[in-house]
C-alpha cells in the first residue's frame, strides 16, 4: 500500500542534481532504489486500477510506466547522465510514447503536477481537434463544464499565427490555436506527496479526466487511420 513518498527522496533528488555523475550513482544505487524507484512503483500499483478502468488496454507494468533515470544526451548540450526527478505516464500498451495520450504524475524539487494530455506535439490529432471544434463545438464545451471548480486547467503551447474562425466563442477560440494540449493540476500542496492522500487526489482527477482521455484518444486513433489512407 502506498503511504506517501519518503521525505528523503527530495534530498536525494538534490544530491543527484549536485553530483550528476556515474560515480555518485554507483555508490548510491541502493538509496536510489529505496527512496525514489520503489516508492514510484508503489504509486503506480495504487493507480493501476483507475488507469485500467479508463482504458483496459493501458500499459501498467511499472518498469514501462516509470520514466528512466538515464538521460538521452545524444542531441543535448547538457551531458549530465541522470535526471534529478522521475515521472510516471500511463499510455495505451504497445504504442510509442511519442504523441500518445497519457495520464501523468510528476515530482520535481520545485513543484508537483499531474493530469492528462498528448505526449509532445501531436499535430495530426490536433488538426482533427480543430476540425471538431468547428463542426461539433458541443463535444468540447460539454467536457469543459466538468472542469469548473475542480482546479484542473487546460494548458499548452499555441501557434502564434494560427487565427481561429470568428464563429468560435470563448474559450474555444483560445483553444483552437493550440500546438500542444494537456489538462493539469498544478495547485496541490507540495507536502501531500508525503501522505496516502496523494493517491485519492490523483484518482479523483483521473476519473474527472476520463472523458477527455477517451475524446483525445479517439482523435489520436483517427489521425492514425487518416495517416494510413
N, C-alpha and C positions, 0 to 999 in steps of 0.2 A: 504494500500500500504506500502510495506517495504521500509523504508527510511534509514536503517542502524541500527546497534546496538548502544545503548546508551553507551557513554564512561564510565558511572558509572558501567557498567557491569564488566569491568576489575577490578575495585577496589573492587567490591562485591566478585568476584572470589577469590581475595587475602584474603579478610576477612574470607571467608569460609575456606581457607587453614590455616589461623592463628587461627580460632575459630571453629574447626570442632567438634561441639557438638550439642546436641539436644536443649540446652538452647538458643544458638545463633540463630538457625534456627526458633525456635518457636517465638522468638521476632522480627525476620526479615522476616517473611513469605511474607508479602505484598511487601517488597522490592524485594525479590527473584522473585515473580510473575511479577513485573513491569519491572525489568532491565534484567532478564535472560529468564524466561519461555515464556512470551508473545512475546518478540522480536523474539525468535526462532520460535514460532508458525507463526509469520508473514512471516518469511523467508520460512518456509515450504509451506505455502499457495502460496507464489510467485513462488516457484519452482515446485509446483504440476503439472501445465500444461506440462512442459517439461518431467517430470517423467512419466506421462501418455502417452505422445507421444512415449517414448522409450519402455514402456511396459504398455499396457492398464490394465493389471492385477496388477499393482503396488499398494502396501499399501500406502495410502496418508493421512490417518487420523493423525493429528498432535500428538495426545497422543500415537500413535503407532510408529510414525517415530522418535520422540524425545527420547533420552536416559533418563533413570531415574536418578534423583538426588541422590537417595539412593544407596549405595554400597552394594553388596553382600559380607559380611565379613566372611561367614561360613568357607571358606577354605583359608583365608588370615591371615597373622600375623599382618597386618595393620587393626585395628578395627575401623578406622575413619568411621563414619556412612554416610558421604556425599562425593560426588565427588565435586571437585572445578571447574568443567567445564561441558559442555554439548556437545553432537554431535547429528547430525541427520543422519539417514540411511534409504533410500528408498529401499525396497526389495519387492519381489513378495508376495502378500497378502496370508494369511493363512498358511504360512510356518514358521518354526523355523528359527531364525536368524543364528543359527549355520551352518556354511559352505555355506550359501546362497550368491548369487551375490548381491552386494549392491552398490548404489551411495551414497556417504557420504560427509559430511562437518563437520568441527570441529574447534572450537576456544579454544585454551589454552592460558595461560598467556605468554607462551614462543614463540608460533608460531600459524599459521593458516594453514589448509590444506584441500583439497577436492579431490575427484576422484572416482575411481571405483575399485572393487575387490571382492574376496571371503572373507567372514567373518571368520577369523581364517584359520586353515589349513584344506583344503578340499582335502585329498589325493585321493579319488576315482576320482574326477573331474580332478585333476592334472595328474593322471595316463593317463586319456584319452587325456589331453592336450599334454603329452609327445608322445603318440602314433600318434597323429595327426601331431606333428612337424616332425615326421619321414615320415609318409605316404602322408601328404599334407602340406609341408612347406610353400607353397604359401599363404595359408589361413592367417598365422600369419605375414609373411613378408609383405604381401599386406597391412595389417592393420597398421603395424609399420611405414610404409611410411607416413601414415596420421598424425603421431605424430611429424614429422620433422618440426622444427621451432615453435612448439606450446608451449614449456616449460613444457609439460607433460612428465613424465618419468616412465618407467617400473621398479618396485621395488619388493622386497620380500626376505624372508629368503631362503637359499639354503641348500640342503643336501650336507654335506662335502664329502661324499664317493660315491655319485652318478655320475658316469662318463658318459658324453654324447657320443653318437656314433661319430666316426671320420668323418662320412659323413656330419654331421651338420655344416654349415658355421656360422661365426659370424653374428648377435648376437644370433642366435638360440642356439648355443652351450652353451651360458651363461644363457639362459632362461630354458633350459632343466632340470637342477637340482633343479629348484625352489620348495620349500616346500610350500610357500605361494605366492600369486600373486596379485599385485594391481598396478594401474596406477594413479599417483597422481601429483598434483601441490603443490609444497612447496615453491615457489619463489614469491608469491604475496606479495605486500607491506602490512604490518600489518594494516595500517590506512584505507585500503579500506573497512574494515568491518564496519566502521562508516559512510559509504556513500551508496546511492542507486546503485552505480556502481557495488557493490558486486554481485547483482543478475544477471546482464548482463554477468559478467565474469564467474560465475558458469554455467549459461545456455549455454554459448558458449562452455565451456569444456564438459559439459554433452552431448551436441549434437555431439561433436567430438568423445566422448567415446561410443556413442550409438551402433556402430557396434561391439565394444569389448564386451559390455554388452550382446548382442544377441549371440555372439560366446561362451562366458563363460557360459551364461545361458543354451545354448544348451549342453555344456559338463556336466553341473550340472544335467540337466534332464536325459541325457543319463546314467550318473552314478547311478541315482535312478532306472532306468529300469534294469541296469545290476545287481544292488543290489537285486532286486526282483527275477531275474532269477537265 
